[in-house]
Amino acid sequence: MINIALPKGRLGDQVYSLLETAGYGCPAVRENSRRLLFESEKNGVRYFWVKPSDVAIYVERGAADVGVAGKDILLEYEPDVYELADLGLGRCRMVVAAPKGFYDTGERTLRVATKFGHIASRYYAERGREIDIIRLNGSIEIAPLLGLSDVIVDIVETGTTLRENDLEVLDTVVPISARLIANKAAFKFKTAAVEELTQRLKGLV
């Protein structure tokens, strides 16, 4: 039995459809219920829904053998897991954005609003730029408009929200997509099963 952590929401639905097509279906997942745990003895899988940002924790701690998490989560929290495949789902990018016309003179500490503090810190450290991280959990686009920050580091899919708030992209930090990850111990003891699942998904991607 392979234990699989799925992220709640649209991405999780897409991931499950991919797994179903790969031969790892579990009819109960499609039922409209509040259940969080589903099992298919026939296909040897047990699924459970968790908050997207928690998938890596469940996998790292061994509650799940494999799971699907965004590359942003893996870069920000650096969980001790194996990254097995890029599933190509949930494609977007993490960017630096600022009000139109903004120019970084480098004369003072740059104020950066983000919920991805580690990623932003690494990005600017590589450029030798001194920054002040302002950690926010939502509505990050408004921070520079109210003078809280100079720039933001955030995930962008279409760019519509940025444009509507008169912000523009200055640079792309990293491309983001959903990744199949595995618990290291589970990979060791369930190698054949996990590798077969990985290869089936790669074949579909």
BAFI-3210 file (N, C-alpha, C; in Angstrom, 3 decimals, decimal comma, padded with zeros to 6 digits):
// residues 205
n [1|2|3|4|5|6|7|8|9|10|11|12|13|14|15|16|17|18|19|20|21|22|23|24|25|26|27|28|29|30|31|32|33|34|35|36|37|38|39|40|41|42|43|44|45|46|47|48|49|50|51|52|53|54|55|56|57|58|59|60|61|62|63|64|65|66|67|68|69|70|71|72|73|74|75|76|77|78|79|80|81|82|83|84|85|86|87|88|89|90|91|92|93|94|95|96|97|98|99|100|101|102|103|104|105|106|107|108|109|110|111|112|113|114|115|116|117|118|119|120|121|122|123|124|125|126|127|128|129|130|131|132|133|134|135|136|137|138|139|140|141|142|143|144|145|146|147|148|149|150|151|152|153|154|155|156|157|158|159|160|161|162|163|164|165|166|167|168|169|170|171|172|173|174|175|176|177|178|179|180|181|182|183|184|185|186|187|188|189|190|191|192|193|194|195|196|197|198|199|200|201|202|203|204|205]
n.u [000,836|000,647|000,993|-000,412|-000,117|-002,251|-002,616|-005,083|-007,715|-007,736|-005,325|-004,836|-007,009|-006,336|-003,970|-004,884|-006,494|-004,529|-003,131|-005,176|-005,569|-003,157|-003,533|-004,006|-006,427|-009,109|-012,218|-013,730|-012,636|-013,794|-016,301|-018,746|-018,017|-017,087|-014,938|-011,474|-009,658|-008,930|-009,130|-007,899|-007,836|-007,561|-005,994|-003,852|-003,400|-003,530|-005,125|-004,918|-006,235|-004,602|-003,617|-002,053|000,520|001,292|001,845|004,532|005,480|004,037|005,056|007,848|007,911|007,005|004,333|003,134|004,002|004,554|003,964|002,501|003,843|004,238|006,972|007,731|007,164|008,993|011,423|011,262|010,931|012,646|012,378|013,422|013,375|012,939|012,953|011,111|009,876|008,885|005,714|004,513|002,202|000,133|001,672|003,573|005,226|007,757|008,266|009,998|008,442|007,365|006,128|005,205|007,844|009,638|012,948|015,793|018,147|020,127|021,133|020,145|018,899|016,930|013,477|011,567|008,578|007,022|005,889|007,643|010,225|012,789|013,432|013,474|015,529|017,767|017,854|018,466|020,825|022,582|022,994|024,273|022,849|021,598|018,848|015,591|013,421|009,957|007,557|004,603|001,280|-000,775|-002,481|-000,235|000,421|-000,419|001,378|003,692|002,244|001,233|003,454|004,758|006,637|009,360|009,538|007,989|008,098|006,673|004,261|003,243|000,726|-000,902|-000,474|-002,374|-003,371|-001,175|-001,013|-003,467|-002,986|-001,107|001,534|004,689|006,620|009,923|011,907|012,305|012,329|012,244|010,976|007,862|006,264|004,253|005,611|006,489|007,129|009,027|009,147|012,190|012,815|010,634|011,014|013,214|012,292|010,050|010,768|010,351|007,567|007,196|008,882|007,661|005,197|006,171|007,338|005,090|003,630|005,438|005,373|002,883|003,073]
n.v [-001,197|002,140|005,231|008,306|011,767|014,330|017,644|019,869|021,359|022,922|022,111|019,662|018,171|018,003|016,569|014,164|013,238|012,705|010,649|008,772|008,217|007,012|004,574|004,379|004,706|005,553|005,130|006,279|008,750|010,466|010,831|013,009|014,090|014,716|013,362|012,663|010,705|008,039|004,808|002,279|-000,941|-002,638|-001,250|-000,686|001,738|004,507|007,435|010,816|014,050|017,138|020,391|022,364|023,500|021,801|019,294|018,508|018,228|016,044|014,076|014,205|013,494|010,922|010,144|010,048|008,237|009,193|012,353|015,399|018,478|022,039|023,597|025,931|025,577|023,565|024,857|026,941|025,781|023,642|020,691|017,422|015,400|013,228|014,485|013,488|013,836|016,279|017,278|019,013|020,424|023,149|025,327|028,264|031,296|032,598|035,899|039,108|042,084|045,483|048,882|050,586|052,098|052,072|052,210|050,625|052,081|051,218|052,524|052,348|050,031|047,545|047,142|044,296|042,735|039,689|036,238|034,333|034,171|032,867|032,137|034,649|035,860|034,286|034,807|037,594|037,599|036,285|038,279|040,122|042,063|044,091|043,519|044,032|041,886|041,705|039,924|038,704|037,303|037,482|039,418|040,712|042,386|044,939|046,064|047,652|049,752|051,065|051,966|050,256|048,461|048,275|046,556|043,446|039,900|037,333|034,794|034,470|033,959|034,693|037,405|039,327|040,410|041,916|043,843|045,148|046,476|048,308|047,362|046,026|043,377|042,871|040,947|037,414|035,051|032,244|029,457|027,804|024,726|021,732|019,131|015,683|014,098|012,113|010,214|009,505|007,097|005,508|005,338|003,744|001,305|000,712|000,696|-000,447|-000,152|002,635|003,612|002,548|003,889|006,487|006,317|005,738|008,092|009,925|009,018|009,868|012,615]
n.w [000,000|-000,963|000,537|-000,133|-000,167|-000,956|-002,267|-001,145|-003,125|-006,443|-007,714|-006,452|-007,386|-010,080|-009,902|-008,777|-010,894|-012,773|-011,485|-011,350|-014,059|-014,485|-013,370|-010,684|-009,391|-007,112|-006,354|-004,234|-003,769|-005,551|-004,587|-003,199|-000,347|003,126|003,894|004,501|004,109|001,966|000,474|-001,712|-001,996|-004,085|-005,998|-004,458|-003,022|-000,753|-000,144|001,065|001,850|002,306|003,526|001,046|001,696|003,683|002,708|002,196|004,793|005,814|004,141|004,632|007,340|007,259|007,366|004,974|002,041|-000,489|-002,143|-003,469|-004,106|-004,453|-006,183|-004,975|-002,253|-001,630|-002,053|-000,222|002,361|002,391|002,823|003,976|001,693|-001,195|-004,466|-007,091|-009,619|-012,072|-012,448|-014,120|-013,645|-012,426|-013,271|-012,867|-011,853|-009,675|-008,802|-008,737|-008,057|-008,559|-008,034|-011,052|-012,812|-010,746|-009,469|-008,317|-006,506|-004,858|-002,707|-000,154|002,364|000,904|001,022|001,274|000,672|001,388|001,480|001,242|002,621|002,847|000,224|-001,015|000,449|-000,271|-002,997|-003,136|-001,672|-003,349|-005,115|-003,683|-002,351|000,215|002,285|003,795|005,121|004,984|006,326|005,053|004,804|003,032|000,421|-000,645|-002,732|-002,114|-000,371|-001,385|-002,411|-000,257|000,916|002,600|001,714|-000,696|-002,862|-003,961|-003,465|-005,018|-006,069|-009,411|-011,770|-014,057|-014,065|-013,894|-011,439|-010,611|-012,655|-012,300|-009,995|-010,644|-010,731|-011,810|-013,260|-012,288|-012,310|-012,832|-010,339|-009,950|-011,839|-011,216|-010,399|-009,941|-007,973|-007,686|-004,720|-002,354|000,692|002,302|003,661|002,983|000,270|000,199|001,305|-000,173|-002,798|-005,458|-005,864|-005,579|-007,587|-009,840|-009,822|-010,181|-012,762|-014,319|-014,056|-015,164|-017,752|-018,576|-018,298]
ca.u [000,000|001,368|000,256|-000,193|-000,674|-002,693|-002,935|-006,480|-007,937|-007,703|-004,131|-005,044|-007,940|-005,581|-003,010|-005,602|-006,896|-003,331|-002,895|-006,266|-005,241|-001,966|-003,911|-004,052|-007,726|-009,796|-013,531|-014,249|-012,117|-014,713|-017,567|-018,900|-018,106|-016,097|-013,857|-010,131|-008,831|-009,562|-008,264|-008,253|-007,011|-007,341|-004,890|-002,740|-003,135|-004,317|-005,001|-005,523|-006,152|-004,037|-003,319|-000,898|001,796|001,597|002,158|005,938|005,656|003,524|005,986|009,130|007,750|006,678|002,899|002,861|005,168|004,782|003,007|002,734|004,000|004,771|008,409|007,883|007,186|010,243|012,523|011,127|011,065|013,725|012,138|014,372|012,638|013,426|012,110|011,162|009,435|008,136|004,460|004,081|000,907|000,210|002,818|003,549|006,607|007,964|008,881|010,159|007,610|007,385|005,308|005,762|008,803|010,557|014,351|016,568|019,426|021,103|021,685|019,669|018,381|015,717|012,402|010,951|007,405|006,856|005,686|008,716|011,403|014,053|013,706|013,839|016,842|018,788|017,893|019,185|022,178|023,375|023,264|024,973|021,969|021,115|017,390|014,800|012,278|008,693|006,774|003,148|000,633|-001,812|-002,592|001,131|000,519|-000,740|002,471|004,429|001,316|001,042|004,752|005,293|007,816|009,774|009,205|007,425|008,479|005,438|003,950|002,398|000,249|-001,235|-000,012|-003,524|-003,422|-000,109|-001,396|-004,592|-002,459|-000,028|002,847|005,285|007,646|011,309|012,736|011,777|013,202|012,307|009,724|007,211|005,308|004,028|006,634|006,251|008,186|008,927|009,832|013,428|012,739|009,635|011,625|014,145|011,593|009,005|011,417|009,715|006,228|007,327|009,480|006,661|004,280|006,886|007,494|003,769|003,289|006,334|004,887|001,718|003,510]
ca.v [000,000|003,407|006,340|009,476|013,032|015,197|019,006|020,253|022,414|022,644|021,341|018,298|017,519|017,701|015,512|012,896|012,802|012,137|009,367|007,885|007,801|006,149|003,271|004,423|005,275|005,180|005,714|007,044|010,122|011,243|011,023|014,326|013,892|015,463|012,448|013,102|009,512|007,128|003,660|001,300|-002,141|-003,198|-000,554|-000,560|003,132|005,187|008,879|011,744|015,459|018,034|021,739|022,288|023,805|020,745|018,028|018,156|017,822|014,678|013,184|014,196|012,803|009,524|009,846|009,727|007,726|010,178|013,449|016,376|019,813|023,041|023,839|027,053|025,015|022,820|025,816|027,782|025,041|022,668|019,433|016,345|014,425|013,065|015,053|012,433|014,226|017,505|016,837|019,993|021,006|024,357|026,136|029,701|031,702|033,520|037,090|040,359|043,092|046,790|049,879|050,977|053,188|051,920|051,906|050,360|052,803|050,507|053,438|051,988|048,666|047,332|046,506|043,262|042,088|038,353|035,135|033,391|034,849|032,182|032,247|036,041|036,113|033,647|035,521|038,855|037,307|035,952|039,538|040,998|043,191|044,081|043,684|043,895|041,039|041,966|038,704|038,856|036,056|037,722|040,776|041,236|043,426|046,266|046,543|048,805|050,855|051,780|052,384|049,282|047,850|048,798|045,534|042,214|038,635|036,561|033,903|035,072|032,996|035,434|038,780|040,235|041,123|042,915|044,942|045,885|047,274|049,138|046,784|045,352|042,386|043,297|039,780|036,108|034,396|030,810|028,886|026,946|023,714|020,675|018,079|014,438|013,918|010,842|010,039|008,782|005,725|004,801|005,070|002,633|000,054|000,475|001,197|-000,903|000,441|004,083|003,861|002,248|005,024|007,625|006,114|005,854|009,521|010,557|008,634|010,691|014,012]
ca.w [000,000|-001,017|001,137|-000,978|000,325|-002,048|-001,839|-001,347|-004,105|-007,875|-008,052|-005,977|-008,313|-011,298|-009,563|-008,630|-012,238|-013,392|-010,818|-011,765|-015,423|-014,405|-012,827|-009,220|-009,034|-005,876|-006,597|-003,099|-003,831|-006,383|-003,882|-002,579|001,095|003,903|004,276|004,123|003,908|001,005|000,236|-002,732|-001,796|-005,425|-006,658|-003,521|-002,669|000,278|-000,356|002,020|001,481|003,314|003,059|000,133|002,344|004,660|002,039|002,402|006,195|005,930|003,452|005,348|008,629|007,036|007,383|003,578|001,314|-001,550|-002,160|-004,531|-003,534|-005,357|-006,054|-004,047|-000,897|-001,475|-001,965|000,972|003,617|002,222|003,537|003,698|000,887|-002,564|-005,525|-008,102|-010,960|-012,320|-013,057|-015,116|-013,269|-011,599|-013,698|-012,633|-011,579|-008,569|-009,388|-008,008|-008,700|-007,908|-008,738|-012,343|-012,751|-009,614|-009,769|-007,110|-006,570|-004,049|-001,696|001,180|002,480|000,118|001,791|000,440|001,269|000,821|002,423|000,918|003,148|002,563|-001,210|-001,284|001,055|-001,098|-004,280|-002,987|-001,180|-004,531|-005,810|-002,764|-001,999|001,591|002,281|005,013|004,782|005,668|006,083|004,966|004,390|002,031|-000,138|-000,690|-003,764|-001,591|000,481|-001,923|-002,681|001,008|001,428|003,553|001,102|-002,001|-003,850|-003,417|-004,093|-004,917|-007,175|-010,444|-012,769|-015,281|-013,955|-013,864|-010,154|-010,623|-013,554|-011,724|-008,890|-011,200|-010,443|-012,952|-012,929|-012,487|-012,587|-012,442|-009,365|-010,260|-012,336|-010,220|-010,850|-008,945|-007,985|-006,953|-003,727|-001,618|001,964|002,019|004,172|002,182|-001,029|000,405|001,588|-001,178|-004,021|-006,693|-005,992|-005,774|-008,898|-010,866|-009,811|-010,775|-014,208|-014,947|-014,105|-016,133|-019,068|-018,896|-018,395]
c.u [000,874|000,470|000,605|-000,892|-000,997|-002,982|-004,397|-006,580|-007,796|-006,498|-004,289|-005,968|-007,217|-004,602|-003,721|-006,032|-005,725|-003,040|-003,939|-005,987|-004,062|-002,270|-003,988|-005,348|-008,267|-011,158|-014,060|-013,781|-013,087|-016,053|-017,593|-019,117|-017,032|-014,951|-012,525|-009,210|-009,583|-008,588|-008,803|-007,313|-006,637|-006,114|-003,716|-002,375|-004,059|-004,066|-005,501|-005,247|-005,548|-003,835|-002,061|000,453|002,212|002,018|003,594|006,214|005,202|004,485|007,305|009,051|007,296|005,215|002,422|004,141|005,567|003,725|003,338|002,735|004,566|006,252|008,679|007,983|008,512|011,436|012,473|011,443|012,153|013,506|013,129|013,640|013,347|012,444|012,221|010,798|008,742|006,872|003,907|002,739|001,129|001,367|002,591|004,997|006,639|008,754|009,151|009,326|007,625|006,457|006,000|006,693|009,795|011,964|015,112|017,941|020,521|021,693|021,242|019,165|017,050|014,680|011,610|009,789|007,178|006,432|006,731|010,052|012,730|014,426|014,167|015,234|017,962|018,974|018,726|020,609|023,108|023,765|023,952|024,166|021,453|019,617|016,806|013,546|011,067|007,781|005,279|002,558|-000,453|-001,833|-001,232|001,258|000,300|000,415|003,248|003,524|001,087|002,364|005,356|006,576|008,159|009,351|008,511|008,065|007,289|005,250|002,962|002,004|-000,018|-000,719|-001,130|-003,573|-002,355|-000,517|-002,503|-004,154|-001,248|001,360|003,376|006,392|009,029|012,205|011,999|012,786|013,375|010,970|009,175|006,286|005,206|005,054|006,173|007,416|007,966|009,675|011,062|013,393|011,764|010,213|012,571|013,414|010,481|009,494|010,665|008,374|006,306|007,911|008,490|005,660|004,915|006,978|006,158|003,370|004,160|005,886|003,707|002,111|004,249]
c.v [001,251|004,506|007,629|010,701|013,924|016,596|019,326|021,325|021,948|021,790|019,890|017,506|017,116|016,551|014,170|012,357|012,148|010,756|008,334|007,337|006,833|004,787|003,200|005,055|004,738|005,854|006,604|008,501|011,025|011,506|012,392|014,156|014,712|014,583|012,973|011,932|008,518|006,010|002,770|000,113|-002,748|-002,577|-000,251|000,864|003,615|006,680|009,650|013,175|016,268|019,416|021,687|022,523|022,740|019,420|017,588|017,689|016,381|013,681|013,089|013,378|011,354|009,152|009,510|009,202|008,698|011,267|014,384|017,768|020,758|023,249|024,991|026,559|024,307|023,759|026,623|027,018|023,974|021,378|018,362|015,207|014,258|013,734|014,127|012,883|015,576|017,089|017,843|020,639|022,260|025,260|027,626|030,110|032,620|034,700|038,163|041,382|044,377|047,738|050,298|052,180|053,084|051,583|051,750|051,009|052,100|051,334|053,100|050,558|048,550|046,598|045,572|042,603|040,735|037,371|034,045|034,004|034,198|032,290|033,657|036,356|035,515|034,399|036,798|038,657|036,991|037,207|040,557|042,203|043,042|044,362|043,563|043,118|041,424|040,791|038,992|037,544|036,243|039,163|041,459|042,395|044,831|046,882|047,721|050,011|051,696|052,207|051,437|048,650|048,563|047,849|044,370|041,027|037,715|035,687|034,577|033,993|033,716|036,866|039,800|041,062|042,200|044,118|045,800|046,769|048,104|048,670|046,119|044,414|042,936|042,129|038,509|035,437|032,924|030,365|027,890|025,940|022,637|019,559|016,865|014,240|012,617|010,923|009,155|007,333|004,903|004,440|003,879|001,303|-000,277|000,928|000,828|-000,218|001,937|004,396|003,567|003,389|006,232|007,493|006,216|007,313|010,255|010,242|009,472|012,145|014,235]
c.w [000,000|-000,443|000,394|-000,405|-000,866|-001,524|-002,121|-002,423|-005,544|-008,275|-007,647|-006,883|-009,599|-011,061|-009,452|-009,997|-012,958|-012,810|-011,220|-013,157|-015,433|-013,800|-011,321|-008,729|-007,716|-005,947|-005,470|-003,121|-004,575|-005,695|-003,205|-001,080|001,794|004,371|003,767|003,778|003,025|000,654|-000,861|-002,582|-003,138|-006,098|-005,724|-003,146|-001,545|000,114|000,849|001,580|002,621|002,693|002,191|000,803|003,353|004,021|002,335|003,822|006,374|005,273|004,212|006,628|008,486|007,139|005,975|002,951|000,216|-001,450|-003,298|-003,911|-004,575|-005,121|-005,091|-002,607|-000,635|-001,321|-000,673|002,253|003,582|003,022|003,087|002,984|-000,455|-003,509|-006,724|-009,511|-010,953|-013,064|-014,063|-014,832|-012,431|-011,978|-013,459|-012,386|-010,370|-009,110|-008,343|-008,762|-007,884|-008,647|-010,031|-012,174|-011,608|-010,096|-008,468|-007,235|-005,786|-002,927|-000,279|001,172|001,743|000,959|000,874|001,192|000,593|001,899|002,178|001,316|002,794|001,088|-001,551|-000,747|000,205|-002,428|-004,166|-002,460|-002,351|-005,310|-004,911|-002,321|-000,577|001,593|003,683|004,624|005,639|005,349|006,146|004,474|003,348|001,583|-000,207|-001,675|-003,219|-000,801|-000,118|-002,190|-001,429|001,641|002,449|003,024|-000,202|-003,115|-003,150|-004,135|-003,907|-006,150|-008,124|-011,445|-014,082|-015,257|-013,856|-012,582|-010,079|-011,463|-012,958|-010,563|-009,308|-010,786|-011,706|-012,488|-013,258|-012,867|-012,175|-011,515|-009,710|-010,850|-011,309|-010,911|-009,776|-009,091|-007,177|-006,009|-002,954|-000,299|001,719|002,490|003,344|000,818|-000,934|000,540|000,594|-002,553|-005,291|-006,917|-006,285|-007,147|-010,025|-010,966|-010,503|-012,288|-014,934|-015,082|-015,122|-017,559|-019,513|-019,098|-019,705]
res [m|i|n|i|a|l|p|k|g|r|l|g|d|q|v|y|s|l|l|e|t|a|g|y|g|c|p|a|v|r|e|n|s|r|r|l|l|f|e|s|e|k|n|g|v|r|y|f|w|v|k|p|s|d|v|a|i|y|v|e|r|g|a|a|d|v|g|v|a|g|k|d|i|l|l|e|y|e|p|d|v|y|e|l|a|d|l|g|l|g|r|c|r|m|v|v|a|a|p|k|g|f|y|d|t|g|e|r|t|l|r|v|a|t|k|f|g|h|i|a|s|r|y|y|a|e|r|g|r|e|i|d|i|i|r|l|n|g|s|i|e|i|a|p|l|l|g|l|s|d|v|i|v|d|i|v|e|t|g|t|t|l|r|e|n|d|l|e|v|l|d|t|v|v|p|i|s|a|r|l|i|a|n|k|a|a|f|k|f|k|t|a|a|v|e|e|l|t|q|r|l|k|g|l|v]
***
